[in-house]
């Protein structure tokens, strides 16, 4: 894929794709200073196309190996999806091991 950039339908974000297969999502509230919001690095198969589907961070990628993937790059929606599919919330011991020095605040604490 050649490098490309596509604006989201509302024009507030842009999705860029690079020759190395990296896809990035940028906020463009100030078009002179875009801010990177998400990055999908080195997608397998090499990128053939990238298309933003919504203003909420949903994008579609098509690889040269014909794999189509839908990505949700909105952190709150991605977290809600992950929590809905998690089998058990993270324990205090796991939290301490992965996030040393941070107060225990598991993202899916309301799950039983």
Backbone as JSON Lines, residues from 0, in Angstrom:
{"i":0,"aa":"X","n":[0.83,-1.18,0.0],"ca":[0.0,0.0,0.0],"c":[0.87,1.24,0.0]}
{"i":1,"aa":"X","n":[0.48,2.21,-0.76],"ca":[1.17,3.48,-0.7],"c":[0.66,4.25,0.51]}
{"i":2,"aa":"X","n":[1.46,5.15,1.07],"ca":[0.97,5.91,2.23],"c":[-0.33,6.64,1.88]}
{"i":3,"aa":"X","n":[-1.26,6.67,2.84],"ca":[-2.52,7.34,2.58],"c":[-3.08,7.95,3.85]}
{"i":4,"aa":"X","n":[-4.06,8.82,3.68],"ca":[-4.76,9.45,4.79],"c":[-6.23,9.6,4.41]}
{"i":5,"aa":"X","n":[-7.11,9.23,5.33],"ca":[-8.55,9.32,5.1],"c":[-9.21,9.96,6.32]}
{"i":6,"aa":"X","n":[-10.04,10.97,6.1],"ca":[-10.77,11.6,7.2],"c":[-11.98,10.76,7.59]}
{"i":7,"aa":"X","n":[-12.32,10.81,8.89],"ca":[-13.55,10.17,9.36],"c":[-14.73,10.96,8.82]}
{"i":8,"aa":"X","n":[-15.93,10.37,8.81],"ca":[-17.09,11.05,8.26],"c":[-17.37,12.44,8.84]}
{"i":9,"aa":"X","n":[-17.04,12.65,10.12],"ca":[-17.29,13.96,10.72],"c":[-16.14,14.94,10.51]}
{"i":10,"aa":"X","n":[-15.03,14.49,9.93],"ca":[-13.9,15.36,9.65],"c":[-13.03,15.71,10.85]}
{"i":11,"aa":"X","n":[-13.31,15.14,12.01],"ca":[-12.55,15.47,13.22],"c":[-11.32,14.6,13.42]}
{"i":12,"aa":"X","n":[-11.25,13.49,12.69],"ca":[-10.11,12.58,12.82],"c":[-9.65,12.16,11.43]}
{"i":13,"aa":"X","n":[-8.4,11.7,11.4],"ca":[-7.85,11.18,10.15],"c":[-7.14,9.87,10.46]}
{"i":14,"aa":"X","n":[-7.28,8.92,9.54],"ca":[-6.6,7.63,9.65],"c":[-5.48,7.64,8.62]}
{"i":15,"aa":"X","n":[-4.26,7.34,9.06],"ca":[-3.13,7.29,8.14],"c":[-2.6,5.87,8.06]}
{"i":16,"aa":"X","n":[-2.06,5.53,6.92],"ca":[-1.43,4.23,6.71],"c":[-0.06,4.46,6.1]}
{"i":17,"aa":"X","n":[0.93,3.73,6.6],"ca":[2.31,3.89,6.14],"c":[2.78,2.63,5.4]}
{"i":18,"aa":"X","n":[3.87,2.76,4.68],"ca":[4.42,1.63,3.93],"c":[4.79,0.44,4.81]}
{"i":19,"aa":"X","n":[5.15,0.7,6.07],"ca":[5.53,-0.39,6.97],"c":[4.34,-1.14,7.56]}
{"i":20,"aa":"X","n":[3.11,-0.78,7.16],"ca":[1.91,-1.46,7.65],"c":[1.33,-0.84,8.9]}
{"i":21,"aa":"X","n":[1.86,0.29,9.34],"ca":[1.36,0.95,10.54],"c":[0.15,1.82,10.19]}
{"i":22,"aa":"X","n":[-0.91,1.66,10.97],"ca":[-2.12,2.49,10.83],"c":[-2.21,3.35,12.08]}
{"i":23,"aa":"X","n":[-2.47,4.65,11.88],"ca":[-2.61,5.55,13.02],"c":[-3.9,6.34,12.89]}
{"i":24,"aa":"X","n":[-4.49,6.64,14.04],"ca":[-5.7,7.45,14.12],"c":[-5.33,8.74,14.84]}
{"i":25,"aa":"X","n":[-5.65,9.89,14.21],"ca":[-5.27,11.2,14.74],"c":[-6.51,12.07,14.93]}
{"i":26,"aa":"X","n":[-6.53,12.84,16.04],"ca":[-7.56,13.87,16.16],"c":[-7.03,15.09,15.41]}
{"i":27,"aa":"X","n":[-7.94,15.78,14.73],"ca":[-7.54,16.93,13.91],"c":[-8.34,18.17,14.28]}
{"i":28,"aa":"X","n":[-8.66,18.3,15.57],"ca":[-9.37,19.49,16.03],"c":[-8.58,20.73,15.63]}
{"i":29,"aa":"X","n":[-7.26,20.7,15.85],"ca":[-6.36,21.73,15.36],"c":[-5.57,21.1,14.22]}
{"i":30,"aa":"X","n":[-5.94,21.37,12.99],"ca":[-5.34,20.68,11.84],"c":[-3.85,20.97,11.68]}
{"i":31,"aa":"X","n":[-3.36,22.03,12.31],"ca":[-1.93,22.31,12.24],"c":[-1.15,21.47,13.25]}
{"i":32,"aa":"X","n":[-1.86,20.85,14.2],"ca":[-1.22,20.02,15.21],"c":[-2.06,18.78,15.51]}
{"i":33,"aa":"X","n":[-2.08,17.81,14.6],"ca":[-2.83,16.58,14.88],"c":[-2.24,15.84,16.07]}
{"i":34,"aa":"X","n":[-3.09,15.14,16.82],"ca":[-2.67,14.39,18.0],"c":[-2.97,12.91,17.77]}
{"i":35,"aa":"X","n":[-1.95,12.07,17.88],"ca":[-2.14,10.63,17.68],"c":[-2.96,10.06,18.81]}
{"i":36,"aa":"X","n":[-4.02,9.31,18.46],"ca":[-4.9,8.69,19.44],"c":[-4.72,7.18,19.55]}
{"i":37,"aa":"X","n":[-4.35,6.55,18.45],"ca":[-4.2,5.09,18.45],"c":[-3.25,4.68,17.33]}
{"i":38,"aa":"X","n":[-2.63,3.52,17.51],"ca":[-1.7,3.01,16.51],"c":[-1.83,1.5,16.42]}
{"i":39,"aa":"X","n":[-1.89,1.0,15.2],"ca":[-1.89,-0.44,14.94],"c":[-0.61,-0.7,14.15]}
{"i":40,"aa":"X","n":[0.35,-1.35,14.76],"ca":[1.68,-1.47,14.18],"c":[1.85,-2.75,13.39]}
{"i":41,"aa":"X","n":[2.48,-2.61,12.24],"ca":[2.93,-3.73,11.41],"c":[1.89,-4.83,11.26]}
{"i":42,"aa":"X","n":[0.77,-4.5,10.68],"ca":[-0.27,-5.49,10.45],"c":[0.24,-6.55,9.48]}
{"i":43,"aa":"X","n":[-0.06,-7.8,9.78],"ca":[0.45,-8.9,8.96],"c":[-0.16,-8.86,7.56]}
{"i":44,"aa":"X","n":[0.58,-9.33,6.62],"ca":[0.1,-9.42,5.25],"c":[0.28,-8.14,4.45]}
{"i":45,"aa":"X","n":[0.71,-7.06,5.07],"ca":[0.86,-5.79,4.37],"c":[-0.49,-5.18,4.04]}
{"i":46,"aa":"X","n":[-0.61,-3.9,4.19],"ca":[-1.89,-3.22,3.98],"c":[-2.19,-2.99,2.51]}
{"i":47,"aa":"X","n":[-3.42,-3.26,2.13],"ca":[-3.9,-2.93,0.79],"c":[-4.81,-1.71,0.85]}
{"i":48,"aa":"X","n":[-5.57,-1.56,1.96],"ca":[-6.48,-0.43,2.08],"c":[-6.85,-0.21,3.54]}
{"i":49,"aa":"X","n":[-7.21,1.03,3.87],"ca":[-7.69,1.39,5.2],"c":[-8.83,2.37,5.01]}
{"i":50,"aa":"X","n":[-9.89,2.19,5.82],"ca":[-11.07,3.03,5.66],"c":[-11.69,3.32,7.03]}
{"i":51,"aa":"X","n":[-11.84,4.6,7.4],"ca":[-12.55,4.91,8.63],"c":[-14.05,4.74,8.42]}
{"i":52,"aa":"X","n":[-14.72,4.05,9.34],"ca":[-16.16,3.81,9.21],"c":[-17.0,4.8,9.99]}
{"i":53,"aa":"X","n":[-16.43,5.37,11.05],"ca":[-17.24,6.26,11.89],"c":[-16.36,7.26,12.59]}
{"i":54,"aa":"X","n":[-17.01,8.2,13.24],"ca":[-16.3,9.19,14.03],"c":[-15.89,8.62,15.38]}
{"i":55,"aa":"X","n":[-16.29,7.41,15.68],"ca":[-16.04,6.81,17.0],"c":[-14.82,5.9,17.01]}
{"i":56,"aa":"X","n":[-13.96,5.98,16.02],"ca":[-12.74,5.2,16.02],"c":[-12.83,3.83,15.38]}
{"i":57,"aa":"X","n":[-13.89,3.52,14.68],"ca":[-13.99,2.24,14.01],"c":[-13.38,2.36,12.62]}
{"i":58,"aa":"X","n":[-12.4,1.5,12.34],"ca":[-11.77,1.51,11.02],"c":[-11.72,0.08,10.48]}
{"i":59,"aa":"X","n":[-11.62,-0.02,9.16],"ca":[-11.48,-1.31,8.49],"c":[-10.14,-1.33,7.79]}
{"i":60,"aa":"X","n":[-9.43,-2.45,7.92],"ca":[-8.2,-2.63,7.16],"c":[-8.35,-3.86,6.27]}
{"i":61,"aa":"X","n":[-7.75,-3.78,5.11],"ca":[-7.7,-4.9,4.17],"c":[-6.23,-5.17,3.91]}
{"i":62,"aa":"X","n":[-5.8,-6.4,4.18],"ca":[-4.41,-6.78,3.97],"c":[-4.21,-7.32,2.57]}
{"i":63,"aa":"X","n":[-2.95,-7.31,2.14],"ca":[-2.61,-7.89,0.84],"c":[-2.95,-9.37,0.78]}
{"i":64,"aa":"X","n":[-2.99,-10.03,1.95],"ca":[-3.36,-11.46,1.98],"c":[-4.88,-11.64,2.08]}
{"i":65,"aa":"X","n":[-5.64,-10.59,1.81],"ca":[-7.1,-10.56,1.73],"c":[-7.8,-10.69,3.09]}
{"i":66,"aa":"X","n":[-7.08,-10.44,4.19],"ca":[-7.7,-10.44,5.5],"c":[-8.37,-9.08,5.73]}
{"i":67,"aa":"X","n":[-9.63,-9.11,6.14],"ca":[-10.36,-7.89,6.46],"c":[-10.55,-7.86,7.98]}
{"i":68,"aa":"X","n":[-10.17,-6.74,8.59],"ca":[-10.32,-6.62,10.03],"c":[-11.01,-5.31,10.36]}
{"i":69,"aa":"X","n":[-11.87,-5.36,11.38],"ca":[-12.53,-4.16,11.89],"c":[-11.91,-3.86,13.24]}
{"i":70,"aa":"X","n":[-11.44,-2.63,13.4],"ca":[-10.74,-2.21,14.6],"c":[-11.55,-1.14,15.32]}
{"i":71,"aa":"X","n":[-11.67,-1.29,16.62],"ca":[-12.33,-0.27,17.43],"c":[-11.23,0.41,18.24]}
{"i":72,"aa":"X","n":[-10.91,1.65,17.91],"ca":[-9.81,2.35,18.57],"c":[-10.29,3.34,19.63]}
{"i":73,"aa":"X","n":[-11.6,3.39,19.9],"ca":[-12.11,4.23,20.97],"c":[-11.87,3.5,22.29]}
{"i":74,"aa":"X","n":[-11.04,4.06,23.18],"ca":[-10.67,3.34,24.41],"c":[-11.86,2.9,25.26]}
{"i":75,"aa":"X","n":[-12.86,3.74,25.43],"ca":[-13.99,3.35,26.3],"c":[-14.81,2.23,25.67]}
{"i":76,"aa":"X","n":[-15.0,2.26,24.36],"ca":[-15.74,1.17,23.69],"c":[-14.93,-0.11,23.69]}
{"i":77,"aa":"X","n":[-13.62,0.0,23.48],"ca":[-12.76,-1.19,23.49],"c":[-12.73,-1.81,24.88]}
{"i":78,"aa":"X","n":[-12.66,-0.98,25.92],"ca":[-12.67,-1.49,27.29],"c":[-14.0,-2.17,27.61]}
{"i":79,"aa":"X","n":[-15.11,-1.57,27.21],"ca":[-16.42,-2.17,27.45],"c":[-16.51,-3.54,26.76]}
{"i":80,"aa":"X","n":[-16.0,-3.64,25.54],"ca":[-16.01,-4.91,24.81],"c":[-15.14,-5.94,25.54]}
{"i":81,"aa":"X","n":[-13.94,-5.51,25.94],"ca":[-13.04,-6.44,26.63],"c":[-13.65,-6.92,27.94]}
{"i":82,"aa":"X","n":[-14.24,-6.01,28.71],"ca":[-14.85,-6.4,29.99],"c":[-16.03,-7.35,29.78]}
{"i":83,"aa":"X","n":[-16.76,-7.18,28.7],"ca":[-17.89,-8.06,28.42],"c":[-17.44,-9.48,28.09]}
{"i":84,"aa":"X","n":[-16.18,-9.63,27.67],"ca":[-15.69,-10.95,27.28],"c":[-14.64,-11.52,28.22]}
{"i":85,"aa":"X","n":[-14.36,-10.82,29.3],"ca":[-13.37,-11.28,30.27],"c":[-13.99,-12.34,31.16]}
{"i":86,"aa":"X","n":[-13.24,-13.35,31.49],"ca":[-13.78,-14.43,32.33],"c":[-13.75,-14.06,33.81]}
{"i":87,"aa":"X","n":[-12.73,-13.33,34.23],"ca":[-12.63,-12.92,35.64],"c":[-11.87,-11.59,35.7]}
{"i":88,"aa":"X","n":[-12.25,-10.73,36.63],"ca":[-11.52,-9.47,36.77],"c":[-10.09,-9.71,37.26]}
{"i":89,"aa":"X","n":[-9.21,-8.77,37.04],"ca":[-7.82,-8.89,37.46],"c":[-7.74,-8.83,38.99]}
{"i":90,"aa":"X","n":[-6.96,-9.73,39.56],"ca":[-6.82,-9.78,41.03],"c":[-5.81,-8.72,41.48]}
{"i":91,"aa":"X","n":[-5.79,-8.47,42.8],"ca":[-4.81,-7.52,43.36],"c":[-3.38,-7.97,43.05]}
{"i":92,"aa":"X","n":[-3.13,-9.28,43.17],"ca":[-1.78,-9.81,42.92],"c":[-1.38,-9.6,41.45]}
{"i":93,"aa":"X","n":[-2.3,-9.89,40.52],"ca":[-2.01,-9.67,39.1],"c":[-1.78,-8.18,38.82]}
{"i":94,"aa":"X","n":[-2.62,-7.33,39.42],"ca":[-2.49,-5.89,39.24],"c":[-1.1,-5.42,39.7]}
{"i":95,"aa":"X","n":[-0.69,-5.87,40.89],"ca":[0.61,-5.47,41.43],"c":[1.76,-5.92,40.54]}
{"i":96,"aa":"X","n":[1.63,-7.11,39.97],"ca":[2.67,-7.64,39.09],"c":[2.77,-6.84,37.8]}
{"i":97,"aa":"X","n":[1.63,-6.47,37.21],"ca":[1.63,-5.79,35.91],"c":[1.67,-4.27,36.02]}
{"i":98,"aa":"X","n":[1.18,-3.72,37.14],"ca":[1.12,-2.26,37.31],"c":[1.72,-1.86,38.66]}
{"i":99,"aa":"X","n":[2.99,-2.18,38.89],"ca":[3.58,-1.87,40.2],"c":[3.56,-0.37,40.46]}
{"i":100,"aa":"X","n":[3.24,-0.04,41.71],"ca":[3.22,1.37,42.1],"c":[1.92,2.1,41.82]}
{"i":101,"aa":"X","n":[0.99,1.47,41.11],"ca":[-0.31,2.1,40.84],"c":[-1.37,1.53,41.77]}
{"i":102,"aa":"X","n":[-2.24,2.41,42.24],"ca":[-3.35,1.96,43.09],"c":[-4.2,0.95,42.33]}
{"i":103,"aa":"X","n":[-4.71,-0.04,43.06],"ca":[-5.55,-1.1,42.49],"c":[-6.85,-0.5,41.98]}
{"i":104,"aa":"X","n":[-7.03,-0.5,40.66],"ca":[-8.25,0.03,40.0],"c":[-8.56,-0.85,38.78]}
{"i":105,"aa":"X","n":[-9.01,-2.05,39.01],"ca":[-9.26,-2.93,37.86],"c":[-10.37,-2.37,36.97]}
{"i":106,"aa":"X","n":[-10.18,-2.42,35.66],"ca":[-11.15,-1.82,34.74],"c":[-12.5,-2.55,34.68]}
{"i":107,"aa":"X","n":[-12.53,-3.79,35.05],"ca":[-13.77,-4.56,34.97],"c":[-14.26,-4.95,36.36]}
{"i":108,"aa":"X","n":[-14.04,-4.07,37.34],"ca":[-14.35,-4.38,38.74],"c":[-15.83,-4.65,38.98]}
{"i":109,"aa":"X","n":[-16.71,-4.1,38.15],"ca":[-18.14,-4.31,38.38],"c":[-18.63,-5.67,37.92]}
{"i":110,"aa":"X","n":[-17.74,-6.47,37.32],"ca":[-18.11,-7.83,36.9],"c":[-18.03,-8.77,38.08]}
{"i":111,"aa":"X","n":[-18.92,-9.74,38.1],"ca":[-18.86,-10.71,39.19],"c":[-18.35,-12.03,38.69]}
